Amino acid sequence: MEQVAQFLKHLGEWVERDWSRSAFDLAAFPETAVRALRTCRPTEHLSAMDIVEWVHGTDALPAQMDIAARFGNPPVTVFRGQGFHIDVYYWLEGDTDIHQHAFCGAFTVLQGTSLQGVYAFEKGRVLHPRLIQGQLALESLRLMTPGDIQPLAAGADFLHSVLHLDYPTVTLLIRADVPASGPQHSYAMPGLSYLHLGFCEQPLRRRVQLLRMMDRVDPPRMREQLRAGLRTADPLTFAHLVFESRPLFQNDWQGFADILNDVYPEQEEVLDALLPVLRDVKRINRLHGLKNAIAREPDLRYLTALLFFCTHRSRFIEALRSRFPEAEPMEKACALLSRLSTVAGHDLGFDMTPAATTALRALLRGQSEGALLATARPEAPPADLAKAYHTLRGSDLLSTLLSTNQV
């Protein structure tokens, strides 16, 4: 493993030497990181197992930056330099939310493939300095393969999410912290910017932990405590209490709705901003529920990544055409959803019957129910087609993609 150690030392020293030419200016660091990755070409010198074996065999492992493995499955710090460090991340199911960074630099894919979505956020109402309503829009999709490089800027100028398609996918990141960028925000569709719970003050994080405990030992008291806390919470606290308590009501959505209705008079403005996000959370949770079933299925992971990123049919179809150029995109979508239905079962939320397949083709074309019934072949009764049409369009997984309100 001496060659691995020598290469990591060479890469780190190359970054340090190049960055020093700009007097360690943080604004210049992303360019330094990109040059380092292009010049040193880590994919030609490192493999996923090389790092594993090096960690197990070295007595000189750098101090680890994220020993709790909150980001990566796990992350490994492989070099620490003056004002920067280099990490290798193993990704099994660690798909990321839409987020900005409190650091800058660049990353490259060492092994596997990833689908990256880059977003723009247009600010609207400021509900709290760390909770802002607005409009979130996907600007680009990029399939990243070994050797591809992505520069990263700190702050709200660069928002992205990266969903990893292979088991594992491995990335290498060269990063420098940028304290002036402020706390790291996450983003939720259709448009909310908020301070992630992991960056919030300790009292709020402890309150969430106690609600989870109370749900296990005394659910009625948990509900009363939640109701009381929501009535008087500031907007950011209110948002996190709502987001974090929602999973505690998996078997009683009406009970959750009743609590929100009770506190609505006191929290009208912030709750109105959260309701569209809560509706979209159903789609995200459905996708998360499929993770284990499709862990070793890269094509199905690609499909679910598209269902995460794509809220317009045209972008969805184009992304399928790019990945599977030999296939007709709508037929490929039907085939992948049928495969997903077989693998995931009831976790999909609907069955891909012959009627559902026919209805899905119509929905992806933007056809109305009437047009479907007027042109359908006799492979399924009209009543079955109509039922499948409404089931798919109203499903947690597909409702956003199949919305009839697309331009």
N, C-alpha and C positions, 0 to 999 in steps of 0.2 A: 504493500500500500504506500510505499515511499513515493511512487509516481503521482498518486493522488495528492498527497501532502505537498509535494513540490508544485503541482499545478495550482492548487488553491493558494499557496503562498505567492506564486507568480501572478495570478489574477488579482489578488488583493493589493500587491505592491504596484501593479500596473495602474490600478485605479488611483491609488494614493499619489503616484508620481504624476499622472495626467492631471488630476484635480489640483495638485499644488501649483500648476501653471496659471490657474485662475485665482490664486491666493485663497483657495478653498471657499470660493463663492458658491453658495447653495443654488443660485440661479443657473450655474454652469454644470451642476452635478448630473442632471439627466443626460446631457450630451456626453459627459465623461463615462457614465455607465453604459450608454449605447456603444460608444467607441470601444470600450473594454470588451463587451460581449462580441462585437464584430471582429475585433482583432484576435482575441484569445480563443474564441470558438469553443465554449465549454462542452458542447455536444460531441465534439471530436475527442475529448479527453476524459469525460466522466460518464459513468452509467449510474443508474439508480442503486444497484448493488455495490458499486464502488464506494459510495458514500456510507452505506450501511456497514460494510466491512471496515472502512477506515475508522468510523466512530467506535466500533467494538475493539479495534486493535491499537488505537492511539492513546498515549498518555498525555497528549497535549491538545485536548479538545478545547476550543475557545469557550469562554463563559457564554451560556445559552441565553438568548434574549427573551424567549417565551417558553419557559420550562413547563408551564401548565398546558401547552399545546392548544391554545384557544384559536389559533389560526394555522391550519395544516394538520395532517394526520400521520406523523407529527412534522413540525418544522425542525431544521437542524442549522444552527449557526456555525458556518464553516470558516469564517474569517472575521476579525474585528480590526478595523483600522482607525485612523484619526478622523473621527466624526462620521464614520459610516461602518456598515457591516454587510456581510454577504450571507444569505440564508438559502438553504435548499428545502423545498416544501414537497412533502408526499401527500397526494390527494386521493382518498378512497371514495368518500362521499361528502367531502367538505365543500360543497358548492357555496358560493358566497352571495350575500345580498348585494343590492346596489349601494355603492359606497364611494366616498371620497377618501383621501389619504392625509395623514399628518406627517408624511414623508415624501421624498421624491427619489427618483432613480430610474431603474429599468429592470424588466424581467424577461427571461427567455424560457422556452419549453425544452426540457432535457429529454423527456420521454412521454409518449402518449400524445393526445390532442385535447385542445380546449376550445370552447366557443365563447368569445368575448363580445359583450354588448357595451357600447359606449353611449352615454345618455347626456341630454341637456336638461337643465331645470330652470324654468322661468318662475321667479318668485312672485307670490301673491300676498295674501294676508300673513302678517307676522303675529302668530298667536302667543309666542314666547320667543325670546332670543334664540332658543334651541328647538323651536317647533314652528315650522313655516309651511303654510299651505301654498301650493303653486301648481304648475303643470310639468309633468315629467314626460320626456319624449325620447324614444330610441333613435339615435343618429346613425349608428352603423353596427353591422355584425361582421365579425372576423373569425374564421376558423384558423386556429394557431396550431402548427405542427413543430416537431423538433427543429430548433435553430431559429425559429421566428422570434422577433424581439419587439417588446412594447415599452416605450418610454412612459414614465409616470410623473405627473406633476402633483404637487401638494395643493390641498384646498379644493374649493368648489369648482375650479376650472377644469377638472378631469373627474368624471363620474363613470364608473363601470361596474360590471359584474362579470365574473368568469366562471363558467360551468365546465367541469372537467368530464371528458367522455370515456377515458380508458381507466383501467383498474390495475395499477395506479397510473395517474398522471403525475409527473414530477417537474417542478419548475425551479429555476434559480433566480433569486432576486438580489440586486445590488441596491442598497437603500441608505439614505441619510435623513435623519429626522429634521423636520422643519417646525420648530416651536411656534413661529409666528403664524402658522396656518390655522391654529386654533384646534379645538376638539374635533374629532372625526365624526361626521354625520353619516347616517344611513338614509336611504330614500325608499319610498314605497309608492307603487302605482295606486291611483292615477296621478298623484302629485302631492307628496308630503316629504319634507326634510326634517329629520329629528336626530337628536343626540342619542346614539346607541346606548342601551341600558348598561353595557359594560363600561361606559365612560361617565355614567351618572354618579352623583354623590352616593356615598355609602348608605345613608339612611333609606333612600328609595330602594336600593338593591336589597337591603335587609327586609324591607316591608314586603317586597315581592316573594322573597324566600319564606317569610312567615305565612303569607297567604297560601302558598303551596302546602306548607306543613298543616295548616288548619284545615285545608280541604281534605286531608287524609284522616284527621282525627275528629273533626267537628264541622262538617260541611255547612250546617245552618248558621253557625256562628261566623264562619268564614264569609258567608254571603252578607251577613249584617255588617261585618267589619268592612267589607269591600264597599257596600252601599254608603256607609258613613264616610269612608275615606274619599270616595269619588265626589261627594257633595262639596267638600271644602278644598279639594286639591287644586294646585296651580295647573295650568294647561299641560306642561311637560309631564308632571307627575300623573295627571289624569290619563294622558295618552298611554303611558307605560303600564299603569294599573289596568287599563282596558285591554291592551295588547297581551299582557302577561297572564291575565285572569281568564281570557277567552278560552284557552285550552282546558280549563277546569270545568267547563260546561259542555263538554263533548256530547253528553247524553241528555242535556237539558238546555237546548238553545233558547227555549221560551223563558226559562228562568233568567238567563243572561239578558235577554231583551227586556224583561220586566225591570231588572235593576237599572238598565240604561234609561228606560222610560221614566223611572222614579226620579233620577237625578237630572233629567233633561232640562227642567226649568232653571236649575242653577248653572248648568254647563252647556247651554244651547249652542254657543258659538263654536266651541272646540269639538263638541260631539257631531255637529253638522259637518265639520271638516274631516272627522275620522270615519264617518259612515261609509263613504266610497272606498276607503282603504280597507275597512273591515270586510266589505263585500268581496274585494279582490283577494283578501287573505284566504278565503275558501279555495280559490284556484291554487294559490301557492302551497297551502297545506295538502291539497290533493296531490300535487307534484312531489312534495316531500315524502308523502306516504308511499310513493312508488319506488323510492331509492333502493331499498333492499332487494326488491324483486328484479331490478334491472341493473344491479351493480356490475355484472360482467357482460352486459349487452350494450356495446358502444352505439349501435344504430338506434336502440331504444332510448339510450341516454341523449343522443342527438335529438330525437323526436321530442322528448320532454324538455330539453333545453330550448327548442324552438317554441314550444308551448309556453315557456316562461317568458321568452323575449318578445315574441311576435304577437302584437295585438291587431294586426291587419293581415287579411288573407293574402294580399299580393306579396308581402314580404315573406310570409310563411312559404308560399309556393315557390318563390324565387330561391329561398334557402334550401328547400328540398331539391330543386333542380341543380343547384350548385354542388350539393353533396352526392347526389345520385344522378349524374348526367345521362345515364343509359335508360332511366325509367321515366314514365309519364308521372309528373308530380302528384296529381290527385290520386292516381292508382297506387303510388308509393305510400301516400298518406294513409289510404285505406288499409293497405297491407301491413304497415307498421302499427296502426291502431289495433288491427285484428291480432297481431302478434302480442302487442301490449295487453290486450284483453285476456289472451290465453295465459300470459305470464302472471299478470297482476290480479286477475279474477275480480272480485267485488270492489277492490281498491280503486278501480277505474271509475266506478260510479254509473256505468251503463254497459250493456252487452253489445258487441259488434255482430249483430245478426245480419242476414242478407238485406233486410229492410233498412237497418242502420247504415250499412255500406252504401246503399243507393241514396239514402237521405244525406249522408255525409258528402257524397259527390255533388249533390245539388247545393248544399250549404256552402261548400268551398267555391262554387261558381257564383254564389250570391243569388241563387234562385229562390223565389218565393215558394211557399207551400203549394199554392195553386198551380204554379208552373211545374213543380215536381209531379203532382198528381195528374196533370194533363199530359205529361210526356213519359211517364214511367212505364216500363215494360211490366208484363204480368208476373214477374218473379216474386212479388210480394203484394198482398191485398192492400187496397188504398188505406184502410183503417190502420194497418201496421206501419205503412209509410208515414202517415200523418203523426202517429204516436212517436215513431223514431225521430222524426223531424223536430218535434217539440222537445223530446228528451235530450237530444244532442245540443240543441240551441240553448237549453236551460241548464246544462250540466255545469258543475263546478269547473271542470277541466277545460271545456271548450267554449263556454258562453262568451268570453271576451273575444276570442278569435272569430267566432261565427256571428257576432253581433250584426244586425241589419243596419246599424247606424254608422257604417264606414263610408268614408269619402273615396 
